[in-house]
Amino acid sequence: MTAVLAPQPLHRAATTAPVKTPERTDQTVRKTYPNYKVIVLNDDVNTFNHVANCLSKYIPNMTTDRAWKLTYQIHNEGQAIVWVGPQEQAELYHQQLSREGLTMAPLESA
C-alpha cells in the first residue's frame, strides 16, 4: 500500500519593499589632457646667443631676460624646461627648436 500525500499549500516569500535604483545623473566628468615638457639639453655645438635667440623666437611670451636665464641654466645644469603645455603645441616647439640645431630631450609628460 502506498501512502498518498495531500498537496501542501505553497508558501509565499516574505514581501519586501521594491529596490530603488539610484537615479542616473547626466554629469560629465572632465579629464584634462596631460601637459608636456619641452626640454633643451646642453651641447658643445650651439652658442649662448643662438640658444637665447631661438628660445625668444619660438617659445610664446618668452622675454629676452627669461631666454638668457634659461640659456645659462642649460649650460650650468645640463638642461632646462623651456615650455610646458598641451602635447600638440609642445611637439611644434620641440620640432622648431630641433630644426634650429638645439639638442632636445624627448618630450615627456609633466
Buried (B, 14 or more C-beta within 10 A) or exposed (E): EEEEEEEEEEEEEEEEEEEEEEEEEEEEEEEEEEBBBBBBEBBEEBEEEBBBBBBBEBBEEBEEEBBBBBBEBBBEEEBBBBBBBEEEBBEEBBEBBBEBEBBBBEBEEE
